[in-house]
């Protein structure tokens, strides 16, 4: 039977129940390297988020075969050390792409349409005074949007903003 350790949070996804036939699942609130090493010393699989796995920590986890990162990025893992020890590292490249793109576009629209200024004005005066303000409203489709990076998230933002005519 495998031992799977889930770091940093309770078993929100019911891994213990769903994998009970093939694995013993434990939740580890560890946050330091020493705590991770102690609580996960016999783990075959570790599920983590942003915890740092240095070469020294990976060497202490002698039973570890698989490190699952619940994020798109895995720069918190010493990949060379993991490879030397035969530890497979996998990530979730689609993690939060849609959520981040939605939020990015919402923030851009808010700034283009001067939502913070108008919200402040409404709170101060109790009414929306379109003509009495010095800040202009910008037509969203008249803008060229520059994106730094054009990976999955950048492409999702571009698709959304293209729908506005950008």
C-alpha positions in Angstrom: 0.0 0.0 0.0 1.3 3.4 -0.9 1.6 6.3 1.5 0.5 9.7 0.2 1.2 12.8 2.2 -0.8 16.0 1.4 1.0 19.1 2.6 -0.4 22.3 4.0 -4.1 21.6 4.1 -6.7 19.2 5.2 -7.9 16.5 2.8 -10.4 18.9 1.1 -10.6 16.7 -2.0 -11.3 13.5 -0.1 -8.1 11.8 -1.3 -8.2 9.5 1.7 -11.7 8.2 0.9 -11.2 8.0 -2.8 -7.8 6.3 -2.6 -8.3 4.2 0.5 -8.1 0.9 -1.4 -4.6 1.5 -2.7 -3.1 4.1 -0.3 -2.8 5.4 3.2 -3.4 9.2 2.9 -2.2 11.6 5.6 -2.5 15.3 5.8 0.6 17.1 7.0 0.4 20.7 8.2 4.2 20.9 7.9 5.7 24.2 6.7 9.4 23.9 7.5 11.9 21.6 5.8 12.5 19.7 9.1 8.7 19.3 9.6 8.2 18.0 6.1 11.1 15.6 6.5 9.7 14.3 9.8 6.1 14.1 8.8 6.7 12.7 5.3 9.7 10.4 5.9 8.0 7.3 4.6 5.8 8.9 1.9 5.8 7.4 -1.6 3.9 10.4 -2.9 3.7 14.0 -1.7 1.1 16.4 -2.9 2.2 20.0 -2.4 1.6 23.6 -3.4 4.3 26.1 -2.9 6.5 24.4 -0.3 10.2 24.4 -1.1 11.8 21.1 -1.9 15.6 21.6 -1.8 18.1 19.0 -2.7 18.8 18.5 1.0 15.1 17.9 1.8 14.7 15.5 -1.2 17.7 13.5 0.0 16.0 13.0 3.4 12.8 11.7 1.8 14.2 8.3 0.8 10.9 6.6 0.0 9.6 9.4 -2.2 8.8 8.4 -5.8 6.4 11.1 -7.0 6.0 14.8 -6.1 2.7 16.3 -7.3 2.6 20.1 -7.4 -1.0 21.5 -7.4 0.1 24.6 -9.4 1.2 25.4 -12.9 4.7 26.4 -11.6 7.2 24.2 -9.9 10.2 26.5 -9.4 10.0 25.6 -5.7 11.4 22.1 -6.5 15.0 21.3 -7.1 14.3 19.4 -10.3 18.0 18.3 -10.8 18.1 16.8 -7.3 14.7 15.1 -7.9 15.9 13.6 -11.2 19.1 12.3 -9.5 17.0 10.5 -6.9 14.5 9.1 -9.4 11.7 11.3 -8.1 9.1 12.2 -10.8 7.7 15.7 -10.5 4.4 16.6 -12.1 2.4 19.8 -12.1 -1.0 21.1 -13.2 -0.3 23.4 -16.2 -4.0 24.4 -16.4 -4.2 25.4 -12.7 -6.3 28.7 -12.4 -5.7 29.8 -16.0 -9.3 30.7 -16.5 -9.6 32.4 -13.0 -6.5 34.4 -13.5 -7.5 35.5 -17.0 -11.0 36.5 -15.8 -9.6 38.5 -12.9 -7.0 40.2 -15.1 -9.6 41.3 -17.6 -11.9 42.5 -14.8 -9.1 44.6 -13.4 -8.2 46.0 -16.9 -11.9 46.9 -17.6 -12.2 48.5 -14.2 -9.2 50.7 -14.9 -10.3 51.5 -18.5 -13.8 52.4 -17.4 -12.6 54.3 -14.3 -14.7 52.2 -11.9 -12.7 53.1 -8.8 -13.0 56.9 -9.5 -16.7 56.6 -10.2 -17.3 54.4 -7.2 -15.5 56.9 -4.9 -17.6 59.7 -6.5 -20.9 57.9 -5.9 -19.9 57.2 -2.3 -19.0 60.9 -1.7 -22.0 62.5 -3.5 -24.6 59.8 -3.5 -25.0 60.0 -7.3 -23.2 59.2 -10.5 -22.0 62.5 -12.1 -20.8 61.5 -15.6 -20.5 65.0 -17.0 -19.0 66.7 -14.0 -15.8 64.7 -13.8 -12.3 65.2 -15.1 -11.6 61.6 -15.9 -12.8 60.4 -19.3 -14.4 57.1 -20.0 -12.4 55.1 -22.5 -14.0 53.0 -25.1 -12.6 49.5 -24.5 -12.4 48.5 -28.1 -10.2 51.5 -29.0 -7.3 50.1 -27.0 -4.3 48.0 -28.0 -3.6 45.6 -25.1 0.0 44.6 -24.6 0.7 41.3 -22.8 4.0 40.2 -21.3 4.2 36.5 -22.0 1.8 34.6 -24.2 1.4 31.3 -22.5 -2.0 29.8 -21.6 -3.0 32.6 -19.3 -1.9 35.3 -21.8 -3.8 33.7 -24.6 -6.9 33.4 -22.4 -6.7 37.1 -21.6 -6.2 38.0 -25.3 -9.2 36.0 -26.2 -11.4 37.8 -23.7 -10.1 41.2 -24.6 -10.5 40.5 -28.3 -14.3 40.0 -27.6 -14.3 43.6 -26.5 -12.7 44.7 -29.8 -9.2 45.2 -28.5 
